[in-house]
């Protein structure tokens, strides 16, 4: 079974209900949530593929970072 995730890599809202206004803290929380999700997907034997939706010339690497945190395959779509 495969999960395809199309993203620009700009995760900006954490699942936790307490939202910090500090961007760095928010990014750390999101990274932790993605790591946890990646572990659960791996345990479920679900192959995850992250597909970047941003143009390669404007990409800031966010989608690739999401793929790394999720332990997923990364594909650049453009």
mmCIF file of the N, C-alpha and C atoms, coordinates in Angstrom:
data_MODEL
# 
_entry.id   MODEL 
# 
loop_
_atom_site.group_PDB 
_atom_site.id 
_atom_site.type_symbol 
_atom_site.label_atom_id 
_atom_site.label_alt_id 
_atom_site.label_comp_id 
_atom_site.label_asym_id 
_atom_site.label_entity_id 
_atom_site.label_seq_id 
_atom_site.pdbx_PDB_ins_code 
_atom_site.Cartn_x 
_atom_site.Cartn_y 
_atom_site.Cartn_z 
_atom_site.occupancy 
_atom_site.B_iso_or_equiv 
_atom_site.pdbx_formal_charge 
_atom_site.auth_seq_id 
_atom_site.auth_comp_id 
_atom_site.auth_asym_id 
_atom_site.auth_atom_id 
_atom_site.pdbx_PDB_model_num 
ATOM 1   N N  . UNK A 1 1  ? 0.850  -1.174 0.000   1.00 0.00 ? 1  UNK A N  1 
ATOM 2   C CA . UNK A 1 1  ? 0.000  0.000  0.000   1.00 0.00 ? 1  UNK A CA 1 
ATOM 3   C C  . UNK A 1 1  ? 0.897  1.239  0.000   1.00 0.00 ? 1  UNK A C  1 
ATOM 4   N N  . UNK A 1 2  ? 0.498  2.236  -0.773  1.00 0.00 ? 2  UNK A N  1 
ATOM 5   C CA . UNK A 1 2  ? 1.285  3.457  -0.879  1.00 0.00 ? 2  UNK A CA 1 
ATOM 6   C C  . UNK A 1 2  ? 0.463  4.670  -0.475  1.00 0.00 ? 2  UNK A C  1 
ATOM 7   N N  . UNK A 1 3  ? 1.143  5.619  0.119   1.00 0.00 ? 3  UNK A N  1 
ATOM 8   C CA . UNK A 1 3  ? 0.549  6.911  0.440   1.00 0.00 ? 3  UNK A CA 1 
ATOM 9   C C  . UNK A 1 3  ? 1.313  7.955  -0.366  1.00 0.00 ? 3  UNK A C  1 
ATOM 10  N N  . UNK A 1 4  ? 0.609  8.689  -1.221  1.00 0.00 ? 4  UNK A N  1 
ATOM 11  C CA . UNK A 1 4  ? 1.214  9.773  -1.982  1.00 0.00 ? 4  UNK A CA 1 
ATOM 12  C C  . UNK A 1 4  ? 0.863  11.090 -1.308  1.00 0.00 ? 4  UNK A C  1 
ATOM 13  N N  . UNK A 1 5  ? 1.898  11.859 -0.991  1.00 0.00 ? 5  UNK A N  1 
ATOM 14  C CA . UNK A 1 5  ? 1.700  13.153 -0.340  1.00 0.00 ? 5  UNK A CA 1 
ATOM 15  C C  . UNK A 1 5  ? 2.231  14.238 -1.266  1.00 0.00 ? 5  UNK A C  1 
ATOM 16  N N  . UNK A 1 6  ? 1.335  15.056 -1.787  1.00 0.00 ? 6  UNK A N  1 
ATOM 17  C CA . UNK A 1 6  ? 1.711  16.176 -2.649  1.00 0.00 ? 6  UNK A CA 1 
ATOM 18  C C  . UNK A 1 6  ? 1.810  17.409 -1.755  1.00 0.00 ? 6  UNK A C  1 
ATOM 19  N N  . UNK A 1 7  ? 2.971  18.068 -1.765  1.00 0.00 ? 7  UNK A N  1 
ATOM 20  C CA . UNK A 1 7  ? 3.169  19.190 -0.856  1.00 0.00 ? 7  UNK A CA 1 
ATOM 21  C C  . UNK A 1 7  ? 4.171  20.196 -1.405  1.00 0.00 ? 7  UNK A C  1 
ATOM 22  N N  . UNK A 1 8  ? 4.023  21.420 -0.937  1.00 0.00 ? 8  UNK A N  1 
ATOM 23  C CA . UNK A 1 8  ? 5.033  22.444 -1.223  1.00 0.00 ? 8  UNK A CA 1 
ATOM 24  C C  . UNK A 1 8  ? 6.053  22.490 -0.095  1.00 0.00 ? 8  UNK A C  1 
ATOM 25  N N  . UNK A 1 9  ? 5.820  21.671 0.940   1.00 0.00 ? 9  UNK A N  1 
ATOM 26  C CA . UNK A 1 9  ? 6.754  21.581 2.058   1.00 0.00 ? 9  UNK A CA 1 
ATOM 27  C C  . UNK A 1 9  ? 6.593  22.656 3.108   1.00 0.00 ? 9  UNK A C  1 
ATOM 28  N N  . UNK A 1 10 ? 5.545  23.442 3.024   1.00 0.00 ? 10 UNK A N  1 
ATOM 29  C CA . UNK A 1 10 ? 5.361  24.533 3.965   1.00 0.00 ? 10 UNK A CA 1 
ATOM 30  C C  . UNK A 1 10 ? 4.338  24.169 5.036   1.00 0.00 ? 10 UNK A C  1 
ATOM 31  N N  . UNK A 1 11 ? 4.705  23.226 5.866   1.00 0.00 ? 11 UNK A N  1 
ATOM 32  C CA . UNK A 1 11 ? 3.854  22.885 7.009   1.00 0.00 ? 11 UNK A CA 1 
ATOM 33  C C  . UNK A 1 11 ? 3.961  24.018 8.005   1.00 0.00 ? 11 UNK A C  1 
ATOM 34  N N  . UNK A 1 12 ? 2.842  24.641 8.335   1.00 0.00 ? 12 UNK A N  1 
ATOM 35  C CA . UNK A 1 12 ? 2.912  25.808 9.206   1.00 0.00 ? 12 UNK A CA 1 
ATOM 36  C C  . UNK A 1 12 ? 1.955  25.766 10.390  1.00 0.00 ? 12 UNK A C  1 
ATOM 37  N N  . UNK A 1 13 ? 1.172  24.688 10.499  1.00 0.00 ? 13 UNK A N  1 
ATOM 38  C CA . UNK A 1 13 ? 0.243  24.576 11.618  1.00 0.00 ? 13 UNK A CA 1 
ATOM 39  C C  . UNK A 1 13 ? 0.436  23.208 12.259  1.00 0.00 ? 13 UNK A C  1 
ATOM 40  N N  . UNK A 1 14 ? 0.772  23.203 13.525  1.00 0.00 ? 14 UNK A N  1 
ATOM 41  C CA . UNK A 1 14 ? 0.968  21.949 14.253  1.00 0.00 ? 14 UNK A CA 1 
ATOM 42  C C  . UNK A 1 14 ? -0.380 21.342 14.628  1.00 0.00 ? 14 UNK A C  1 
ATOM 43  N N  . UNK A 1 15 ? -0.386 20.033 14.871  1.00 0.00 ? 15 UNK A N  1 
ATOM 44  C CA . UNK A 1 15 ? -1.602 19.359 15.308  1.00 0.00 ? 15 UNK A CA 1 
ATOM 45  C C  . UNK A 1 15 ? -1.954 19.698 16.752  1.00 0.00 ? 15 UNK A C  1 
ATOM 46  N N  . UNK A 1 16 ? -0.931 20.002 17.536  1.00 0.00 ? 16 UNK A N  1 
ATOM 47  C CA . UNK A 1 16 ? -1.165 20.335 18.945  1.00 0.00 ? 16 UNK A CA 1 
ATOM 48  C C  . UNK A 1 16 ? -2.069 21.560 19.043  1.00 0.00 ? 16 UNK A C  1 
ATOM 49  N N  . UNK A 1 17 ? -2.919 21.552 20.042  1.00 0.00 ? 17 UNK A N  1 
ATOM 50  C CA . UNK A 1 17 ? -3.876 22.650 20.191  1.00 0.00 ? 17 UNK A CA 1 
ATOM 51  C C  . UNK A 1 17 ? -3.225 23.931 20.692  1.00 0.00 ? 17 UNK A C  1 
ATOM 52  N N  . UNK A 1 18 ? -2.133 23.803 21.420  1.00 0.00 ? 18 UNK A N  1 
ATOM 53  C CA . UNK A 1 18 ? -1.442 25.004 21.911  1.00 0.00 ? 18 UNK A CA 1 
ATOM 54  C C  . UNK A 1 18 ? -0.522 25.514 20.816  1.00 0.00 ? 18 UNK A C  1 
ATOM 55  N N  . UNK A 1 19 ? -0.868 26.601 20.216  1.00 0.00 ? 19 UNK A N  1 
ATOM 56  C CA . UNK A 1 19 ? -0.064 27.167 19.144  1.00 0.00 ? 19 UNK A CA 1 
ATOM 57  C C  . UNK A 1 19 ? 0.857  28.244 19.692  1.00 0.00 ? 19 UNK A C  1 
ATOM 58  N N  . UNK A 1 20 ? 2.100  28.139 19.353  1.00 0.00 ? 20 UNK A N  1 
ATOM 59  C CA . UNK A 1 20 ? 3.081  29.146 19.741  1.00 0.00 ? 20 UNK A CA 1 
ATOM 60  C C  . UNK A 1 20 ? 3.151  30.194 18.644  1.00 0.00 ? 20 UNK A C  1 
ATOM 61  N N  . UNK A 1 21 ? 3.379  31.417 19.042  1.00 0.00 ? 21 UNK A N  1 
ATOM 62  C CA . UNK A 1 21 ? 3.568  32.478 18.051  1.00 0.00 ? 21 UNK A CA 1 
ATOM 63  C C  . UNK A 1 21 ? 5.022  32.531 17.601  1.00 0.00 ? 21 UNK A C  1 
ATOM 64  N N  . UNK A 1 22 ? 5.899  31.805 18.284  1.00 0.00 ? 22 UNK A N  1 
ATOM 65  C CA . UNK A 1 22 ? 7.304  31.754 17.925  1.00 0.00 ? 22 UNK A CA 1 
ATOM 66  C C  . UNK A 1 22 ? 7.497  30.750 16.786  1.00 0.00 ? 22 UNK A C  1 
ATOM 67  N N  . UNK A 1 23 ? 7.944  31.230 15.643  1.00 0.00 ? 23 UNK A N  1 
ATOM 68  C CA . UNK A 1 23 ? 8.070  30.384 14.448  1.00 0.00 ? 23 UNK A CA 1 
ATOM 69  C C  . UNK A 1 23 ? 9.008  29.209 14.667  1.00 0.00 ? 23 UNK A C  1 
ATOM 70  N N  . UNK A 1 24 ? 10.132 29.434 15.315  1.00 0.00 ? 24 UNK A N  1 
ATOM 71  C CA . UNK A 1 24 ? 11.105 28.362 15.535  1.00 0.00 ? 24 UNK A CA 1 
ATOM 72  C C  . UNK A 1 24 ? 10.509 27.245 16.384  1.00 0.00 ? 24 UNK A C  1 
ATOM 73  N N  . UNK A 1 25 ? 9.803  27.606 17.436  1.00 0.00 ? 25 UNK A N  1 
ATOM 74  C CA . UNK A 1 25 ? 9.160  26.602 18.294  1.00 0.00 ? 25 UNK A CA 1 
ATOM 75  C C  . UNK A 1 25 ? 8.104  25.849 17.505  1.00 0.00 ? 25 UNK A C  1 
ATOM 76  N N  . UNK A 1 26 ? 7.305  26.563 16.727  1.00 0.00 ? 26 UNK A N  1 
ATOM 77  C CA . UNK A 1 26 ? 6.267  25.939 15.910  1.00 0.00 ? 26 UNK A CA 1 
ATOM 78  C C  . UNK A 1 26 ? 6.884  24.945 14.924  1.00 0.00 ? 26 UNK A C  1 
ATOM 79  N N  . UNK A 1 27 ? 8.005  25.307 14.292  1.00 0.00 ? 27 UNK A N  1 
ATOM 80  C CA . UNK A 1 27 ? 8.675  24.413 13.345  1.00 0.00 ? 27 UNK A CA 1 
ATOM 81  C C  . UNK A 1 27 ? 9.210  23.165 14.046  1.00 0.00 ? 27 UNK A C  1 
ATOM 82  N N  . UNK A 1 28 ? 9.700  23.324 15.274  1.00 0.00 ? 28 UNK A N  1 
ATOM 83  C CA . UNK A 1 28 ? 10.195 22.172 16.032  1.00 0.00 ? 28 UNK A CA 1 
ATOM 84  C C  . UNK A 1 28 ? 9.054  21.218 16.378  1.00 0.00 ? 28 UNK A C  1 
ATOM 85  N N  . UNK A 1 29 ? 7.909  21.769 16.749  1.00 0.00 ? 29 UNK A N  1 
ATOM 86  C CA . UNK A 1 29 ? 6.743  20.944 17.075  1.00 0.00 ? 29 UNK A CA 1 
ATOM 87  C C  . UNK A 1 29 ? 6.282  20.183 15.836  1.00 0.00 ? 29 UNK A C  1 
ATOM 88  N N  . UNK A 1 30 ? 6.215  20.872 14.710  1.00 0.00 ? 30 UNK A N  1 
ATOM 89  C CA . UNK A 1 30 ? 5.797  20.228 13.462  1.00 0.00 ? 30 UNK A CA 1 
ATOM 90  C C  . UNK A 1 30 ? 6.780  19.124 13.081  1.00 0.00 ? 30 UNK A C  1 
ATOM 91  N N  . UNK A 1 31 ? 8.067  19.374 13.198  1.00 0.00 ? 31 UNK A N  1 
ATOM 92  C CA . UNK A 1 31 ? 9.080  18.362 12.880  1.00 0.00 ? 31 UNK A CA 1 
ATOM 93  C C  . UNK A 1 31 ? 8.899  17.132 13.763  1.00 0.00 ? 31 UNK A C  1 
ATOM 94  N N  . UNK A 1 32 ? 8.641  17.338 15.036  1.00 0.00 ? 32 UNK A N  1 
ATOM 95  C CA . UNK A 1 32 ? 8.406  16.221 15.946  1.00 0.00 ? 32 UNK A CA 1 
ATOM 96  C C  . UNK A 1 32 ? 7.174  15.423 15.554  1.00 0.00 ? 32 UNK A C  1 
ATOM 97  N N  . UNK A 1 33 ? 6.129  16.127 15.161  1.00 0.00 ? 33 UNK A N  1 
ATOM 98  C CA . UNK A 1 33 ? 4.903  15.445 14.739  1.00 0.00 ? 33 UNK A CA 1 
ATOM 99  C C  . UNK A 1 33 ? 5.147  14.639 13.461  1.00 0.00 ? 33 UNK A C  1 
ATOM 100 N N  . UNK A 1 34 ? 5.906  15.194 12.528  1.00 0.00 ? 34 UNK A N  1 
ATOM 101 C CA . UNK A 1 34 ? 6.211  14.475 11.286  1.00 0.00 ? 34 UNK A CA 1 
ATOM 102 C C  . UNK A 1 34 ? 7.053  13.228 11.565  1.00 0.00 ? 34 UNK A C  1 
ATOM 103 N N  . UNK A 1 35 ? 8.013  13.332 12.467  1.00 0.00 ? 35 UNK A N  1 
ATOM 104 C CA . UNK A 1 35 ? 8.830  12.165 12.843  1.00 0.00 ? 35 UNK A CA 1 
ATOM 105 C C  . UNK A 1 35 ? 7.960  11.065 13.424  1.00 0.00 ? 35 UNK A C  1 
ATOM 106 N N  . UNK A 1 36 ? 7.072  11.449 14.321  1.00 0.00 ? 36 UNK A N  1 
ATOM 107 C CA . UNK A 1 36 ? 6.168  10.474 14.940  1.00 0.00 ? 36 UNK A CA 1 
ATOM 108 C C  . UNK A 1 36 ? 5.269  9.831  13.881  1.00 0.00 ? 36 UNK A C  1 
ATOM 109 N N  . UNK A 1 37 ? 4.725  10.636 12.981  1.00 0.00 ? 37 UNK A N  1 
ATOM 110 C CA . UNK A 1 37 ? 3.883  10.118 11.906  1.00 0.00 ? 37 UNK A CA 1 
ATOM 111 C C  . UNK A 1 37 ? 4.672  9.160  11.013  1.00 0.00 ? 37 UNK A C  1 
ATOM 112 N N  . UNK A 1 38 ? 5.902  9.519  10.699  1.00 0.00 ? 38 UNK A N  1 
ATOM 113 C CA . UNK A 1 38 ? 6.748  8.651  9.884   1.00 0.00 ? 38 UNK A CA 1 
ATOM 114 C C  . UNK A 1 38 ? 6.977  7.301  10.534  1.00 0.00 ? 38 UNK A C  1 
ATOM 115 N N  . UNK A 1 39 ? 7.192  7.300  11.841  1.00 0.00 ? 39 UNK A N  1 
ATOM 116 C CA . UNK A 1 39 ? 7.377  6.047  12.574  1.00 0.00 ? 39 UNK A CA 1 
ATOM 117 C C  . UNK A 1 39 ? 6.114  5.191  12.489  1.00 0.00 ? 39 UNK A C  1 
ATOM 118 N N  . UNK A 1 40 ? 4.959  5.814  12.664  1.00 0.00 ? 40 UNK A N  1 
ATOM 119 C CA . UNK A 1 40 ? 3.692  5.075  12.611  1.00 0.00 ? 40 UNK A CA 1 
ATOM 120 C C  . UNK A 1 40 ? 3.411  4.537  11.209  1.00 0.00 ? 40 UNK A C  1 
ATOM 121 N N  . UNK A 1 41 ? 3.707  5.322  10.191  1.00 0.00 ? 41 UNK A N  1 
ATOM 122 C CA . UNK A 1 41 ? 3.510  4.863  8.814   1.00 0.00 ? 41 UNK A CA 1 
ATOM 123 C C  . UNK A 1 41 ? 4.427  3.677  8.516   1.00 0.00 ? 41 UNK A C  1 
ATOM 124 N N  . UNK A 1 42 ? 5.656  3.761  8.975   1.00 0.00 ? 42 UNK A N  1 
ATOM 125 C CA . UNK A 1 42 ? 6.617  2.681  8.774   1.00 0.00 ? 42 UNK A CA 1 
ATOM 126 C C  . UNK A 1 42 ? 6.148  1.411  9.487   1.00 0.00 ? 42 UNK A C  1 
ATOM 127 N N  . UNK A 1 43 ? 5.663  1.551  10.714  1.00 0.00 ? 43 UNK A N  1 
ATOM 128 C CA . UNK A 1 43 ? 5.153  0.401  11.471  1.00 0.00 ? 43 UNK A CA 1 
ATOM 129 C C  . UNK A 1 43 ? 3.964  -0.247 10.770  1.00 0.00 ? 43 UNK A C  1 
ATOM 130 N N  . UNK A 1 44 ? 3.193  0.568  10.069  1.00 0.00 ? 44 UNK A N  1 
ATOM 131 C CA . UNK A 1 44 ? 2.011  0.073  9.367   1.00 0.00 ? 44 UNK A CA 1 
ATOM 132 C C  . UNK A 1 44 ? 2.343  -0.518 8.004   1.00 0.00 ? 44 UNK A C  1 
ATOM 133 N N  . UNK A 1 45 ? 3.645  -0.554 7.686   1.00 0.00 ? 45 UNK A N  1 
ATOM 134 C CA . UNK A 1 45 ? 4.098  -1.061 6.386   1.00 0.00 ? 45 UNK A CA 1 
ATOM 135 C C  . UNK A 1 45 ? 3.484  -0.290 5.220   1.00 0.00 ? 45 UNK A C  1 
ATOM 136 N N  . UNK A 1 46 ? 3.313  0.991  5.421   1.00 0.00 ? 46 UNK A N  1 
ATOM 137 C CA . UNK A 1 46 ? 2.784  1.866  4.390   1.00 0.00 ? 46 UNK A CA 1 
ATOM 138 C C  . UNK A 1 46 ? 3.943  2.593  3.730   1.00 0.00 ? 46 UNK A C  1 
ATOM 139 N N  . UNK A 1 47 ? 4.100  2.412  2.442   1.00 0.00 ? 47 UNK A N  1 
ATOM 140 C CA . UNK A 1 47 ? 5.175  3.084  1.707   1.00 0.00 ? 47 UNK A CA 1 
ATOM 141 C C  . UNK A 1 47 ? 4.711  4.514  1.412   1.00 0.00 ? 47 UNK A C  1 
ATOM 142 N N  . UNK A 1 48 ? 5.462  5.480  1.897   1.00 0.00 ? 48 UNK A N  1 
ATOM 143 C CA . UNK A 1 48 ? 5.094  6.877  1.736   1.00 0.00 ? 48 UNK A CA 1 
ATOM 144 C C  . UNK A 1 48 ? 5.992  7.534  0.700   1.00 0.00 ? 48 UNK A C  1 
ATOM 145 N N  . UNK A 1 49 ? 5.359  8.269  -0.205  1.00 0.00 ? 49 UNK A N  1 
ATOM 146 C CA . UNK A 1 49 ? 6.077  8.986  -1.252  1.00 0.00 ? 49 UNK A CA 1 
ATOM 147 C C  . UNK A 1 49 ? 5.661  10.444 -1.189  1.00 0.00 ? 49 UNK A C  1 
ATOM 148 N N  . UNK A 1 50 ? 6.633  11.329 -0.999  1.00 0.00 ? 50 UNK A N  1 
ATOM 149 C CA . UNK A 1 50 ? 6.380  12.766 -0.964  1.00 0.00 ? 50 UNK A CA 1 
ATOM 150 C C  . UNK A 1 50 ? 6.711  13.330 -2.333  1.00 0.00 ? 50 UNK A C  1 
ATOM 151 N N  . UNK A 1 51 ? 5.739  14.017 -2.927  1.00 0.00 ? 51 UNK A N  1 
ATOM 152 C CA . UNK A 1 51 ? 5.911  14.606 -4.249  1.00 0.00 ? 51 UNK A CA 1 
ATOM 153 C C  . UNK A 1 51 ? 5.868  16.121 -4.111  1.00 0.00 ? 51 UNK A C  1 
ATOM 154 N N  . UNK A 1 52 ? 6.958  16.755 -4.473  1.00 0.00 ? 52 UNK A N  1 
ATOM 155 C CA . UNK A 1 52 ? 7.056  18.210 -4.344  1.00 0.00 ? 52 UNK A CA 1 
ATOM 156 C C  . UNK A 1 52 ? 6.234  18.885 -5.439  1.00 0.00 ? 52 UNK A C  1 
ATOM 157 N N  . UNK A 1 53 ? 5.450  19.873 -5.047  1.00 0.00 ? 53 UNK A N  1 
ATOM 158 C CA . UNK A 1 53 ? 4.615  20.589 -6.001  1.00 0.00 ? 53 UNK A CA 1 
ATOM 159 C C  . UNK A 1 53 ? 5.227  21.922 -6.432  1.00 0.00 ? 53 UNK A C  1 
ATOM 160 N N  . UNK A 1 54 ? 6.279  22.350 -5.769  1.00 0.00 ? 54 UNK A N  1 
ATOM 161 C CA . UNK A 1 54 ? 6.916  23.610 -6.132  1.00 0.00 ? 54 UNK A CA 1 
ATOM 162 C C  . UNK A 1 54 ? 7.854  23.433 -7.309  1.00 0.00 ? 54 UNK A C  1 
ATOM 163 N N  . UNK A 1 55 ? 7.990  24.462 -8.081  1.00 0.00 ? 55 UNK A N  1 
ATOM 164 C CA . UNK A 1 55 ? 8.942  24.505 -9.171  1.00 0.00 ? 55 UNK A CA 1 
ATOM 165 C C  . UNK A 1 55 ? 10.338 24.339 -8.599  1.00 0.00 ? 55 UNK A C  1 
ATOM 166 N N  . UNK A 1 56 ? 11.178 23.580 -9.259  1.00 0.00 ? 56 UNK A N  1 
ATOM 167 C CA . UNK A 1 56 ? 12.529 23.308 -8.751  1.00 0.00 ? 56 UNK A CA 1 
ATOM 168 C C  . UNK A 1 56 ? 13.335 24.587 -8.530  1.00 0.00 ? 56 UNK A C  1 
ATOM 169 N N  . UNK A 1 57 ? 13.044 25.652 -9.276  1.00 0.00 ? 57 UNK A N  1 
ATOM 170 C CA . UNK A 1 57 ? 13.803 26.895 -9.149  1.00 0.00 ? 57 UNK A CA 1 
ATOM 171 C C  . UNK A 1 57 ? 13.357 27.754 -7.973  1.00 0.00 ? 57 UNK A C  1 
ATOM 172 N N  . UNK A 1 58 ? 12.140 27.518 -7.476  1.00 0.00 ? 58 UNK A N  1 
ATOM 173 C CA . UNK A 1 58 ? 11.650 28.294 -6.336  1.00 0.00 ? 58 UNK A CA 1 
ATOM 174 C C  . UNK A 1 58 ? 11.583 27.475 -5.050  1.00 0.00 ? 58 UNK A C  1 
ATOM 175 N N  . UNK A 1 59 ? 11.910 26.192 -5.151  1.00 0.00 ? 59 UNK A N  1 
ATOM 176 C CA . UNK A 1 59 ? 11.842 25.316 -3.986  1.00 0.00 ? 59 UNK A CA 1 
ATOM 177 C C  . UNK A 1 59 ? 12.889 25.714 -2.945  1.00 0.00 ? 59 UNK A C  1 
ATOM 178 N N  . UNK A 1 60 ? 12.469 25.663 -1.700  1.00 0.00 ? 60 UNK A N  1 
ATOM 179 C CA . UNK A 1 60 ? 13.395 25.957 -0.604  1.00 0.00 ? 60 UNK A CA 1 
ATOM 180 C C  . UNK A 1 60 ? 13.829 24.689 0.124   1.00 0.00 ? 60 UNK A C  1 
ATOM 181 N N  . UNK A 1 61 ? 13.480 23.525 -0.427  1.00 0.00 ? 61 UNK A N  1 
ATOM 182 C CA . UNK A 1 61 ? 13.868 22.256 0.184   1.00 0.00 ? 61 UNK A CA 1 
ATOM 183 C C  . UNK A 1 61 ? 12.913 21.747 1.237   1.00 0.00 ? 61 UNK A C  1 
ATOM 184 N N  . UNK A 1 62 ? 11.814 22.458 1.460   1.00 0.00 ? 62 UNK A N  1 
ATOM 185 C CA . UNK A 1 62 ? 10.863 22.057 2.494   1.00 0.00 ? 62 UNK A CA 1 
ATOM 186 C C  . UNK A 1 62 ? 10.237 20.698 2.261   1.00 0.00 ? 62 UNK A C  1 
ATOM 187 N N  . UNK A 1 63 ? 9.911  20.410 1.015   1.00 0.00 ? 63 UNK A N  1 
ATOM 188 C CA . UNK A 1 63 ? 9.294  19.114 0.696   1.00 0.00 ? 63 UNK A CA 1 
ATOM 189 C C  . UNK A 1 63 ? 10.266 17.967 0.946   1.00 0.00 ? 63 UNK A C  1 
ATOM 190 N N  . UNK A 1 64 ? 11.509 18.180 0.609   1.00 0.00 ? 64 UNK A N  1 
ATOM 191 C CA . UNK A 1 64 ? 12.515 17.148 0.839   1.00 0.00 ? 64 UNK A CA 1 
ATOM 192 C C  . UNK A 1 64 ? 12.697 16.924 2.334   1.00 0.00 ? 64 UNK A C  1 
ATOM 193 N N  . UNK A 1 65 ? 12.651 17.982 3.109   1.00 0.00 ? 65 UNK A N  1 
ATOM 194 C CA . UNK A 1 65 ? 12.759 17.863 4.571   1.00 0.00 ? 65 UNK A CA 1 
ATOM 195 C C  . UNK A 1 65 ? 11.571 17.084 5.131   1.00 0.00 ? 65 UNK A C  1 
ATOM 196 N N  . UNK A 1 66 ? 10.376 17.357 4.616   1.00 0.00 ? 66 UNK A N  1 
ATOM 197 C CA . UNK A 1 66 ? 9.188  16.609 5.039   1.00 0.00 ? 66 UNK A CA 1 
ATOM 198 C C  . UNK A 1 66 ? 9.391  15.122 4.743   1.00 0.00 ? 66 UNK A C  1 
ATOM 199 N N  . UNK A 1 67 ? 9.902  14.813 3.563   1.00 0.00 ? 67 UNK A N  1 
ATOM 200 C CA . UNK A 1 67 ? 10.154 13.416 3.196   1.00 0.00 ? 67 UNK A CA 1 
ATOM 201 C C  . UNK A 1 67 ? 11.155 12.768 4.155   1.00 0.00 ? 67 UNK A C  1 
ATOM 202 N N  . UNK A 1 68 ? 12.202 13.480 4.494   1.00 0.00 ? 68 UNK A N  1 
ATOM 203 C CA . UNK A 1 68 ? 13.202 12.947 5.424   1.00 0.00 ? 68 UNK A CA 1 
ATOM 204 C C  . UNK A 1 68 ? 12.583 12.661 6.781   1.00 0.00 ? 68 UNK A C  1 
ATOM 205 N N  . UNK A 1 69 ? 11.798 13.595 7.285   1.00 0.00 ? 69 UNK A N  1 
ATOM 206 C CA . UNK A 1 69 ? 11.173 13.420 8.600   1.00 0.00 ? 69 UNK A CA 1 
ATOM 207 C C  . UNK A 1 69 ? 10.178 12.268 8.605   1.00 0.00 ? 69 UNK A C  1 
ATOM 208 N N  . UNK A 1 70 ? 9.501  12.062 7.477   1.00 0.00 ? 70 UNK A N  1 
ATOM 209 C CA . UNK A 1 70 ? 8.532  10.979 7.360   1.00 0.00 ? 70 UNK A CA 1 
ATOM 210 C C  . UNK A 1 70 ? 9.175  9.639  6.999   1.00 0.00 ? 70 UNK A C  1 
ATOM 211 N N  . UNK A 1 71 ? 10.486 9.672  6.712   1.00 0.00 ? 71 UNK A N  1 
ATOM 212 C CA . UNK A 1 71 ? 11.191 8.470  6.246   1.00 0.00 ? 71 UNK A CA 1 
ATOM 213 C C  . UNK A 1 71 ? 10.578 7.991  4.926   1.00 0.00 ? 71 UNK A C  1 
ATOM 214 N N  . UNK A 1 72 ? 10.316 8.942  4.057   1.00 0.00 ? 72 UNK A N  1 
ATOM 215 C CA . UNK A 1 72 ? 9.601  8.674  2.814   1.00 0.00 ? 72 UNK A CA 1 
ATOM 216 C C  . UNK A 1 72 ? 10.521 8.871  1.616   1.00 0.00 ? 72 UNK A C  1 
ATOM 217 N N  . UNK A 1 73 ? 10.084 8.297  0.508   1.00 0.00 ? 73 UNK A N  1 
ATOM 218 C CA . UNK A 1 73 ? 10.751 8.533  -0.768  1.00 0.00 ? 73 UNK A CA 1 
ATOM 219 C C  . UNK A 1 73 ? 10.386 9.951  -1.210  1.00 0.00 ? 73 UNK A C  1 
ATOM 220 N N  . UNK A 1 74 ? 11.301 10.622 -1.871  1.00 0.00 ? 74 UNK A N  1 
ATOM 221 C CA . UNK A 1 74 ? 11.086 12.000 -2.335  1.00 0.00 ? 74 UNK A CA 1 
ATOM 222 C C  . UNK A 1 74 ? 11.129 12.044 -3.846  1.00 0.00 ? 74 UNK A C  1 
ATOM 223 N N  . UNK A 1 75 ? 10.130 12.701 -4.439  1.00 0.00 ? 75 UNK A N  1 
ATOM 224 C CA . UNK A 1 75 ? 10.087 12.885 -5.890  1.00 0.00 ? 75 UNK A CA 1 
ATOM 225 C C  . UNK A 1 75 ? 9.846  14.359 -6.182  1.00 0.00 ? 75 UNK A C  1 
ATOM 226 N N  . UNK A 1 76 ? 10.691 14.897 -7.021  1.00 0.00 ? 76 UNK A N  1 
ATOM 227 C CA . UNK A 1 76 ? 10.519 16.292 -7.465  1.00 0.00 ? 76 UNK A CA 1 
ATOM 228 C C  . UNK A 1 76 ? 9.675  16.239 -8.737  1.00 0.00 ? 76 UNK A C  1 
ATOM 229 N N  . UNK A 1 77 ? 8.532  16.919 -8.736  1.00 0.00 ? 77 UNK A N  1 
ATOM 230 C CA . UNK A 1 77 ? 7.580  16.812 -9.837  1.00 0.00 ? 77 UNK A CA 1 
ATOM 231 C C  . UNK A 1 77 ? 7.851  17.807 -10.968 1.00 0.00 ? 77 UNK A C  1 
ATOM 232 N N  . UNK A 1 78 ? 8.771  18.675 -10.844 1.00 0.00 ? 78 UNK A N  1 
ATOM 233 C CA . UNK A 1 78 ? 8.907  19.665 -11.899 1.00 0.00 ? 78 UNK A CA 1 
ATOM 234 C C  . UNK A 1 78 ? 10.227 19.777 -12.528 1.00 0.00 ? 78 UNK A C  1 
# 
